[in-house]
Amino acid sequence: MPPARRERSALHVQGALAVAAVAIVGGLVWRWLSSREGQPRSAARQARRNPSLSVSFPMDAALVRALETDPALKASVELLFHTLAPLYTAYALFAAPTGHTLPLENVDALHILPYSTAEGRAMLARALQCQAHLELVFVCLDGDIQLGDGPAELHAYLGRLEQLARAVDSLHVALVPGPVPGANMRASAFVQAWEAHAVSKQANTALLRCATWDDLAAEMAAQRAAWG
């Protein structure tokens, strides 16, 4: 194929992929907006009083498996959303296979939005246009960086968070124990990268270090109280 034709073909493929990504995100947001139309008036009024919050879970296949097999982890995640429910209008962004239902009880299925790529997660968080965003990062004391190509991918990830911080009033990044001990990012490595990146200098961002999921739930309740 002549070079010019190859370039046009590559551009066509890239354009098609971009359109497909936007369509997927648009469909998820449309589903979210449609669900709000059917809310009882009391629920709608409560939603207007509370700030909206997107909660992004890591791209970790072990999480979905652990939610199905680890009752303690499942209870902790459910407690988090039980704590958030009266304080925020919360939406969970989960990496999950197409058609897979997360085994979470007392969490509105319409408030669980799946994604399949890191870029898709960032696009979805921005498209929701929530007032606040909670980004969960799985860590352990002695693990290794598990974001693709290591430090370079971690820097790119923090860059996506920096872009997201410009679209929300408040962005919290929470370091929490991962579902598989020793298989997560080393906490000290993330803290060092965070403090060296421009995202940590923005006034509306905060890094939360939570020893347990219960600590995270309590921290988010305290953040809501400070919000006013």
NUGUNU-371974 format. One line per field, with one value per residue (C-alpha): residue number from 0; residue in one letter; x, y, z. Coordinates in steps of 0.5 Angstrom, whole numbers, plus 2048, in hexadecimal, padded with zeros to 3 digits. Example, Ala and Ser with C-alpha at 12.3 -4.5 7.8 and 13.67 -1.06 7.14 Angstrom:
<atoms>
pos = [0:1]
code = [a:s]
X = [819:81B]
Y = [7F7:7FE]
Z = [810:80E]
</atoms>
This chain:
<atoms>
pos = [0:1:2:3:4:5:6:7:8:9:10:11:12:13:14:15:16:17:18:19:20:21:22:23:24:25:26:27:28:29:30:31:32:33:34:35:36:37:38:39:40:41:42:43:44:45:46:47:48:49:50:51:52:53:54:55:56:57:58:59:60:61:62:63:64:65:66:67:68:69:70:71:72:73:74:75:76:77:78:79:80:81:82:83:84:85:86:87:88:89:90:91:92:93:94:95:96:97:98:99:100:101:102:103:104:105:106:107:108:109:110:111:112:113:114:115:116:117:118:119:120:121:122:123:124:125:126:127:128:129:130:131:132:133:134:135:136:137:138:139:140:141:142:143:144:145:146:147:148:149:150:151:152:153:154:155:156:157:158:159:160:161:162:163:164:165:166:167:168:169:170:171:172:173:174:175:176:177:178:179:180:181:182:183:184:185:186:187:188:189:190:191:192:193:194:195:196:197:198:199:200:201:202:203:204:205:206:207:208:209:210:211:212:213:214:215:216:217:218:219:220:221:222:223:224:225:226:227]
code = [m:p:p:a:r:r:e:r:s:a:l:h:v:q:g:a:l:a:v:a:a:v:a:i:v:g:g:l:v:w:r:w:l:s:s:r:e:g:q:p:r:s:a:a:r:q:a:r:r:n:p:s:l:s:v:s:f:p:m:d:a:a:l:v:r:a:l:e:t:d:p:a:l:k:a:s:v:e:l:l:f:h:t:l:a:p:l:y:t:a:y:a:l:f:a:a:p:t:g:h:t:l:p:l:e:n:v:d:a:l:h:i:l:p:y:s:t:a:e:g:r:a:m:l:a:r:a:l:q:c:q:a:h:l:e:l:v:f:v:c:l:d:g:d:i:q:l:g:d:g:p:a:e:l:h:a:y:l:g:r:l:e:q:l:a:r:a:v:d:s:l:h:v:a:l:v:p:g:p:v:p:g:a:n:m:r:a:s:a:f:v:q:a:w:e:a:h:a:v:s:k:q:a:n:t:a:l:l:r:c:a:t:w:d:d:l:a:a:e:m:a:a:q:r:a:a:w:g]
X = [800:803:805:800:7FA:7FD:7FD:7F6:7F4:7F7:7F4:7ED:7EE:7F0:7EA:7E6:7E9:7E8:7E1:7DF:7E2:7DE:7D8:7D9:7DA:7D4:7D0:7D2:7D1:7CA:7C8:7CA:7C6:7C0:7C0:7BF:7B9:7B5:7B8:7B2:7B2:7B5:7BB:7BC:7BB:7C1:7C5:7C5:7C7:7CD:7D3:7D4:7DA:7DD:7E1:7E6:7E8:7EF:7F0:7F1:7EE:7F0:7EA:7E5:7E7:7E8:7E1:7DE:7E2:7E5:7DF:7E3:7E5:7DE:7DB:7E0:7DF:7D7:7D8:7DC:7D6:7D1:7D5:7D5:7CE:7CB:7D1:7D2:7CE:7D4:7D5:7DA:7DF:7E1:7E6:7E1:7E0:7DB:7D4:7D7:7D3:7D7:7D5:7D3:7CD:7C9:7CD:7C8:7CA:7C9:7CE:7D4:7D7:7DC:7E2:7E7:7EE:7F1:7F0:7E8:7E8:7EB:7E6:7E0:7E2:7E2:7DC:7D8:7DA:7D9:7DB:7E0:7E4:7E7:7ED:7EF:7F6:7F7:7FE:802:808:80D:80A:80C:809:804:802:804:80B:80C:80F:80D:806:805:807:802:7FD:7FE:7FE:7F7:7F5:7F8:7F3:7ED:7EF:7ED:7E6:7E4:7E3:7E7:7EC:7EE:7F3:7F2:7F8:7F4:7F6:7F5:7F2:7F8:7FD:804:801:800:804:809:806:80C:80D:807:807:80E:80B:805:809:80E:808:804:7FE:800:801:7F9:7F5:7EF:7F3:7F5:7F8:7F5:7F9:7F4:7F6:7EF:7E9:7E6:7EB:7E9:7E1:7E3:7E7:7E2:7DD:7E2:7E3:7DC:7DB:7E0:7DD:7D7]
Y = [800:807:80B:810:80B:808:80E:80F:808:809:810:80C:807:80C:810:80A:808:80F:80F:808:80A:810:80C:808:80D:811:80B:80A:811:811:80A:80E:814:810:80D:813:815:80F:811:813:81A:819:816:81B:820:81D:81C:823:825:820:821:81C:817:813:80D:80A:803:800:7FC:7F6:7EF:7EC:7F1:7EE:7E7:7E9:7ED:7E6:7E2:7E6:7E8:7ED:7F1:7F1:7F3:7F9:7FB:7FB:7FF:804:805:805:80B:80F:80E:813:818:818:816:810:80D:807:806:7FF:7FB:7F5:7F0:7F2:7EF:7EE:7EF:7F1:7EE:7F4:7F4:7FB:7FE:801:7FD:804:807:802:804:7FF:801:7FC:801:806:80B:809:80A:811:813:810:814:81B:819:818:81F:81E:823:81E:818:813:80F:808:806:7FF:7FF:7FB:7FC:7F8:7F7:7F9:7FE:7FA:800:7FD:800:802:809:80B:809:80B:812:812:810:816:81A:817:819:820:821:81E:823:829:826:825:829:824:81E:819:813:80E:809:803:7FB:7F7:7F1:7EC:7EE:7EF:7F0:7F7:7FE:7FF:805:809:809:80C:811:813:814:817:81D:81E:81F:825:822:822:82A:82B:82E:829:823:81F:818:814:80E:809:803:7FF:800:802:808:80A:80A:80F:813:814:816:81B:81E:81F:822:827:829:82C]
Z = [800:7FE:804:803:803:809:80D:80B:80D:814:815:813:818:81E:81C:81D:823:826:824:827:82E:82E:82C:832:837:834:835:83C:83E:83A:83F:845:843:841:848:84B:847:84B:852:857:859:860:85D:858:85D:861:85B:85A:861:861:85D:857:858:853:856:852:853:850:84A:84E:84C:853:856:852:854:85C:85C:85A:85F:865:869:86D:867:864:86B:86B:864:866:86C:868:864:86A:86D:867:865:86A:869:861:85B:859:853:853:84D:84C:848:846:840:83B:83E:845:84B:851:858:85C:860:862:85C:857:850:84C:850:84E:848:844:840:83D:83C:840:83B:83B:842:842:83C:840:847:843:83F:845:848:84F:854:857:856:85A:856:85A:859:85C:860:865:868:864:85D:857:852:84E:849:842:841:848:849:842:843:84A:847:842:847:84B:845:844:84B:84A:844:848:84E:849:848:84F:856:85A:858:85D:85C:861:863:865:866:860:860:85F:864:860:859:859:859:85E:862:863:85B:85A:85F:85C:855:858:85C:856:851:84F:851:859:858:856:85C:85B:85B:861:863:868:86B:86E:872:871:86D:873:874:86D:86E:874:870:86B:870:873:86C:86B:872:870:86A:86D]
</atoms>
